[in-house]
Amino acid sequence: MVSEDDASSGSSSEPARAWTVRPYLATDNDAWDQLVEISCNGTFLHTRRFLSHEGDRFEDRSLVIEDHRGRLRGVLPSAVDPADPSRVVSHPGLTYGGLVHDGSIRGEDLFAVFRSVVGHYRDGGYERFWYKCIPMIHHRIPAQDDLYALFRLHANRRRCDLSVSINLQDRPRPDRMRRKRQRRAAQHGLVAEWGWGRLEEFWPVLSENLRARFDVAPTHSLEEMRLLADLFPSEREIALVVATLEGAVVAGGVVFRSLPVVHLQYSAANDVGKDLGGLDVIVEASIAQAISEGYRIFDFGNSNEDGGWGLNSSLYDFKLSFGGGGVAYEQYELDLAEPSRSAEH
């Protein structure tokens, strides 16, 4: 339980209300996902339905936050770091984890909750807490109070990745090369098609592309993508778009959709698709659909290497050429072994 004395920390502002931070239980599933649905900053990636596709890959240490009446107000998806059992991460299976809440946990209240989270994990014997912030582009209402709480708790920024996003409500004109590639694709008859039915044709294209360029495999295997397609069958949250030439898949992309953002999770083209502008077809098709459905942001994801310290400039510039700009994905670490110095401030 967070006490009002703990929360005030010598501040001249009103003390925080009482909040209960406790471990997540399987019986919380429905309430958790309902909270994410109405939250000010959560996405479907934070739902238990999405996290369930990880199976037993991670040792879950998620928390839920309740108000003084026992009502669920926030959730914190977290798990033990597979590479370091002394550290808890929010969340090792996600690009961004973060505290998801319904808008009621703000300012001193959120600071108090964070102090309770720190105490909970410290009492559990963990030494560090790694926090992956939810980028502001995903907020339906601005909700960066967690960054302020991290500052108060003397967290250290450990990683910063650079993504590219397009403001769909005021999109700059794509550059000359992009417009040329779009015309080339149209002249050769490339068309966009939606639906999971082409997944088996697209995945080898993606896998070979990642292997040849970066010597890595997709984060999700083909089997995991089939599972996600089964978990989200409506294609409202996750969908596949491919570019075809005379019926054959030459490029494709998997998009994650959670208002207000459409995110291009995977994209790749074979040699024919690269030559004829297949990637331009899938990006423009994804953007057109996003605009028609009222999304505000199209996000390409980061272009980083070497733990964030390196930037793949050619990939970054390619994404910018569609009319985008840079967005930071930040990660912080709290040292749980040392008592918080926040009361000093």
C-alpha positions as CSV (number, residue, x, y, z in Angstrom):
1,M,0.0,0.0,0.0
2,V,1.2,3.5,-0.9
3,S,0.8,5.8,2.1
4,E,0.2,9.5,1.9
5,D,3.3,10.2,3.9
6,D,5.5,8.2,1.5
7,A,3.9,10.0,-1.5
8,S,4.3,13.6,-0.4
9,S,8.1,13.4,-0.1
10,G,8.3,17.0,1.3
11,S,6.4,18.4,-1.7
12,S,4.2,21.5,-1.2
13,S,1.6,19.9,-3.5
14,E,-1.4,17.9,-2.2
15,P,-0.4,14.4,-1.0
16,A,-1.2,11.5,-3.3
17,R,-4.1,9.3,-2.6
18,A,-3.8,5.7,-1.4
19,W,-3.0,3.1,-4.0
20,T,-2.5,-0.6,-3.8
21,V,0.2,-2.2,-6.0
22,R,0.0,-6.0,-6.1
23,P,1.1,-8.9,-8.3
24,Y,-0.9,-9.8,-11.3
25,L,-3.1,-12.9,-11.0
26,A,-4.6,-15.0,-13.8
27,T,-8.0,-14.0,-12.6
28,D,-7.2,-10.4,-13.5
29,N,-7.0,-11.2,-17.2
30,D,-10.4,-9.8,-18.3
31,A,-10.2,-6.7,-16.1
32,W,-6.6,-6.1,-17.3
33,D,-7.6,-6.2,-21.0
34,Q,-10.6,-4.0,-20.3
35,L,-8.4,-1.5,-18.6
36,V,-6.0,-1.4,-21.6
37,E,-8.9,-0.9,-23.9
38,I,-10.0,2.3,-22.1
39,S,-6.6,3.5,-21.1
40,C,-5.0,6.8,-22.1
41,N,-1.7,5.2,-23.2
42,G,-2.0,1.5,-23.7
43,T,-2.0,-0.6,-26.9
44,F,-3.1,-4.1,-27.7
45,L,0.5,-5.2,-27.2
46,H,-0.1,-4.6,-23.4
47,T,-3.1,-7.0,-23.3
48,R,-2.9,-10.4,-21.7
49,R,-4.3,-11.7,-24.9
50,F,-1.2,-10.5,-26.8
51,L,1.3,-11.4,-24.1
52,S,-0.2,-14.9,-24.0
53,H,1.4,-15.8,-27.3
54,E,4.8,-15.7,-25.5
55,G,3.7,-18.8,-23.5
56,D,6.2,-19.7,-20.8
57,R,9.1,-17.9,-22.5
58,F,9.2,-15.3,-19.6
59,E,8.9,-15.4,-15.9
60,D,6.0,-13.0,-15.3
61,R,6.3,-10.3,-12.7
62,S,3.5,-8.0,-13.8
63,L,1.7,-5.7,-11.4
64,V,-1.7,-4.2,-11.1
65,I,-2.7,-0.9,-9.4
66,E,-5.9,-0.5,-7.6
67,D,-7.5,2.6,-6.0
68,H,-8.7,2.7,-2.4
69,R,-12.0,1.1,-3.5
70,G,-10.3,-1.9,-5.0
71,R,-10.9,-0.7,-8.6
72,L,-8.3,-1.6,-11.2
73,R,-6.7,1.7,-12.4
74,G,-3.4,0.6,-13.9
75,V,-1.3,-2.3,-15.1
76,L,2.4,-2.8,-15.5
77,P,3.4,-5.7,-17.7
78,S,6.8,-7.0,-16.5
79,A,8.9,-10.1,-16.4
80,V,12.3,-11.3,-15.2
81,D,15.1,-10.5,-17.8
82,P,16.0,-13.8,-19.4
83,A,19.6,-12.7,-19.6
84,D,19.8,-11.4,-16.0
85,P,17.7,-12.9,-13.2
86,S,18.5,-10.0,-10.9
87,R,16.6,-7.6,-13.2
88,V,12.9,-7.1,-13.9
89,V,12.0,-5.6,-17.3
90,S,8.8,-3.9,-18.4
91,H,8.6,-5.8,-20.7
92,P,11.4,-8.1,-22.2
93,G,9.0,-9.3,-24.9
94,L,7.9,-5.8,-26.0
95,T,9.5,-2.9,-27.8
96,Y,7.9,-0.7,-25.1
97,G,6.3,-1.8,-21.8
98,G,5.4,0.9,-19.4
99,L,2.7,1.7,-16.9
100,V,-0.7,1.7,-18.6
101,H,-3.5,3.5,-16.8
102,D,-7.0,5.0,-17.2
103,G,-5.9,8.6,-16.7
104,S,-6.4,8.6,-13.0
105,I,-2.8,8.1,-11.9
106,R,-1.1,11.4,-12.5
107,G,1.6,13.6,-10.9
108,E,2.2,12.8,-7.3
109,D,-0.1,9.8,-7.5
110,L,2.1,8.2,-10.2
111,F,5.2,9.1,-8.3
112,A,3.8,7.3,-5.3
113,V,2.9,4.3,-7.3
114,F,6.4,4.1,-8.8
115,R,7.9,4.2,-5.3
116,S,5.7,1.3,-4.4
117,V,6.7,-0.6,-7.5
118,V,10.4,-0.1,-6.6
119,G,9.7,-1.3,-3.1
120,H,7.8,-4.4,-4.3
121,Y,10.6,-5.5,-6.6
122,R,13.3,-4.7,-4.1
123,D,11.5,-6.8,-1.5
124,G,11.4,-9.5,-4.1
125,G,15.1,-9.7,-4.1
126,Y,15.7,-7.9,-7.5
127,E,18.5,-5.4,-8.0
128,R,17.4,-3.4,-11.0
129,F,14.2,-2.4,-12.8
130,W,14.4,-1.7,-16.5
131,Y,11.5,0.4,-17.8
132,K,10.7,0.8,-21.5
133,C,8.6,4.0,-21.9
134,I,5.5,4.0,-24.1
135,P,6.3,6.6,-26.8
136,M,4.0,9.6,-26.7
137,I,2.8,8.9,-30.2
138,H,0.8,6.0,-28.7
139,H,-0.9,8.2,-26.1
140,R,-4.5,9.0,-26.7
141,I,-4.1,11.6,-24.0
142,P,-0.6,12.9,-23.0
143,A,0.7,10.7,-20.2
144,Q,4.4,11.2,-19.6
145,D,4.1,11.5,-15.8
146,D,6.1,8.3,-15.7
147,L,9.1,10.2,-17.1
148,Y,8.8,12.7,-14.3
149,A,8.6,10.0,-11.7
150,L,11.7,8.3,-13.2
151,F,13.5,11.7,-12.9
152,R,12.5,12.0,-9.2
153,L,13.7,8.5,-8.6
154,H,17.1,9.2,-10.2
155,A,16.6,6.6,-13.0
156,N,19.3,6.4,-15.6
157,R,18.5,6.4,-19.3
158,R,20.1,3.3,-20.7
159,R,18.9,3.2,-24.2
160,C,17.3,5.5,-26.8
161,D,16.1,4.2,-30.2
162,L,15.1,6.5,-33.1
163,S,11.9,5.6,-35.0
164,V,10.3,7.5,-37.9
165,S,6.6,8.5,-37.7
166,I,4.3,10.3,-40.1
167,N,1.7,12.7,-39.0
168,L,-1.3,11.5,-41.1
169,Q,-3.3,14.7,-40.4
170,D,-0.5,16.9,-41.8
171,R,1.7,14.7,-43.9
172,P,4.6,16.4,-45.8
173,R,4.8,15.4,-49.4
174,P,7.0,12.3,-50.0
175,D,10.3,13.0,-51.7
176,R,10.9,12.8,-55.4
177,M,12.3,9.3,-55.4
178,R,9.2,7.9,-53.5
179,R,6.8,9.5,-56.0
180,K,8.9,8.0,-58.9
181,R,8.8,4.6,-57.3
182,Q,5.1,4.7,-56.8
183,R,4.6,5.5,-60.5
184,R,6.9,2.7,-61.4
185,A,5.0,0.2,-59.3
186,A,1.7,1.3,-60.9
187,Q,3.1,1.1,-64.4
188,H,4.1,-2.5,-63.9
189,G,0.8,-3.5,-62.4
190,L,1.8,-4.1,-58.7
191,V,-1.3,-4.2,-56.5
192,A,-1.9,-4.4,-52.7
193,E,-3.8,-7.2,-51.2
194,W,-4.9,-7.6,-47.5
195,G,-5.3,-10.9,-45.6
196,W,-3.5,-13.6,-43.8
197,G,-4.0,-16.0,-46.7
198,R,-0.6,-14.9,-48.1
199,L,1.4,-15.3,-44.9
200,E,3.2,-18.5,-46.0
201,E,4.3,-16.8,-49.2
202,F,5.5,-13.6,-47.5
203,W,7.4,-15.1,-44.6
204,P,10.2,-16.6,-46.6
205,V,10.6,-13.2,-48.3
206,L,11.0,-11.6,-45.0
207,S,13.2,-14.2,-43.5
208,E,15.6,-14.2,-46.4
209,N,15.7,-10.4,-46.5
210,L,16.6,-10.2,-42.8
211,R,19.2,-12.9,-43.1
212,A,20.9,-11.3,-46.1
213,R,20.9,-7.8,-44.7
214,F,21.4,-8.2,-41.0
215,D,22.1,-11.9,-40.4
216,V,19.0,-12.1,-38.1
217,A,15.7,-13.9,-38.1
218,P,12.3,-12.2,-37.6
219,T,11.4,-11.6,-33.9
220,H,8.3,-13.7,-34.5
221,S,8.5,-17.1,-36.2
222,L,6.0,-18.2,-38.8
223,E,4.2,-20.3,-36.2
224,E,4.0,-17.3,-33.8
225,M,2.5,-15.1,-36.5
226,R,-0.1,-17.8,-37.2
227,L,-0.9,-17.8,-33.5
228,L,-1.2,-14.0,-33.4
229,A,-3.5,-14.2,-36.4
230,D,-5.6,-16.7,-34.5
231,L,-5.6,-14.5,-31.4
232,F,-6.7,-11.4,-33.3
233,P,-8.8,-12.9,-36.2
234,S,-10.7,-9.6,-37.0
235,E,-7.5,-8.1,-38.4
236,R,-8.4,-4.9,-36.5
237,E,-5.2,-5.1,-34.5
238,I,-2.8,-7.1,-36.7
239,A,-3.0,-7.4,-40.4
240,L,-0.9,-8.5,-43.4
241,V,-0.6,-6.5,-46.6
242,V,1.3,-7.8,-49.6
243,A,2.2,-6.4,-53.0
244,T,1.6,-8.8,-55.9
245,L,2.7,-9.0,-59.5
246,E,0.5,-11.2,-61.7
247,G,-0.7,-13.0,-58.5
248,A,2.8,-13.6,-57.0
249,V,3.9,-12.0,-53.7
250,V,6.9,-9.7,-54.3
251,A,6.7,-7.6,-51.1
252,G,4.7,-7.4,-47.9
253,G,4.3,-6.0,-44.4
254,V,2.7,-6.9,-41.1
255,V,1.0,-3.9,-39.5
256,F,0.1,-3.5,-35.8
257,R,-2.9,-1.2,-35.3
258,S,-3.9,0.4,-32.0
259,L,-5.5,3.9,-32.1
260,P,-4.0,6.4,-32.7
261,V,-1.0,4.6,-34.3
262,V,-0.5,2.2,-37.2
263,H,2.9,0.6,-36.9
264,L,4.7,-1.3,-39.6
265,Q,6.2,-4.2,-37.6
266,Y,7.7,-6.1,-40.6
267,S,8.3,-5.2,-44.2
268,A,10.4,-6.9,-46.9
269,A,10.6,-7.4,-50.7
270,N,12.2,-9.9,-53.0
271,D,14.5,-8.8,-55.8
272,V,11.5,-8.2,-58.2
273,G,9.7,-6.2,-55.5
274,K,12.8,-4.1,-54.7
275,D,13.2,-3.3,-58.4
276,L,9.6,-2.3,-59.0
277,G,8.7,-0.4,-55.9
278,G,6.9,-3.2,-53.9
279,L,7.7,-1.6,-50.5
280,D,6.2,1.7,-51.7
281,V,3.0,-0.2,-52.5
282,I,2.6,-1.7,-49.1
283,V,3.5,1.5,-47.2
284,E,1.1,3.7,-49.2
285,A,-1.7,1.1,-48.9
286,S,-1.2,0.9,-45.2
287,I,-1.2,4.7,-44.9
288,A,-4.3,5.1,-47.1
289,Q,-6.2,2.6,-44.9
290,A,-5.0,4.2,-41.7
291,I,-6.2,7.6,-42.8
292,S,-9.6,6.2,-43.9
293,E,-10.0,4.6,-40.4
294,G,-9.1,7.7,-38.4
295,Y,-5.6,6.9,-37.3
296,R,-3.3,9.9,-36.6
297,I,0.2,8.4,-36.8
298,F,2.0,5.9,-39.1
299,D,5.1,4.6,-37.4
300,F,7.9,2.7,-39.1
301,G,9.8,1.6,-36.0
302,N,13.4,2.2,-35.2
303,S,16.5,1.9,-37.4
304,N,19.0,1.3,-34.7
305,E,21.9,-1.2,-34.2
306,D,24.3,-2.0,-31.4
307,G,21.9,-1.5,-28.5
308,G,20.8,1.9,-29.8
309,W,24.2,3.4,-30.2
310,G,24.3,2.9,-34.0
311,L,21.9,4.3,-36.5
312,N,21.4,2.7,-39.9
313,S,21.3,6.0,-41.8
314,S,20.3,4.6,-45.1
315,L,17.3,2.8,-43.6
316,Y,16.4,5.9,-41.5
317,D,16.6,8.1,-44.5
318,F,14.4,5.7,-46.5
319,K,11.7,6.0,-43.9
320,L,12.0,9.8,-43.7
321,S,11.5,10.0,-47.4
322,F,7.8,9.0,-47.0
323,G,7.2,12.3,-45.1
324,G,8.2,11.3,-41.6
325,G,10.1,12.6,-38.7
326,G,12.1,11.2,-35.7
327,V,10.5,9.8,-32.6
328,A,12.5,8.6,-29.6
329,Y,11.8,5.3,-27.9
330,E,13.4,5.6,-24.4
331,Q,14.4,3.1,-21.8
332,Y,15.4,3.7,-18.2
333,E,16.9,1.7,-15.4
334,L,16.4,2.0,-11.6
335,D,18.9,0.7,-9.2
336,L,16.8,-1.1,-6.6
337,A,19.7,-2.0,-4.3
338,E,20.0,1.6,-3.1
339,P,17.2,3.5,-1.3
340,S,15.6,6.2,-3.4
341,R,17.0,9.7,-2.9
342,S,13.8,11.3,-4.1
343,A,12.9,12.5,-0.6
344,E,15.9,14.9,-0.8
345,H,14.0,16.8,-3.6
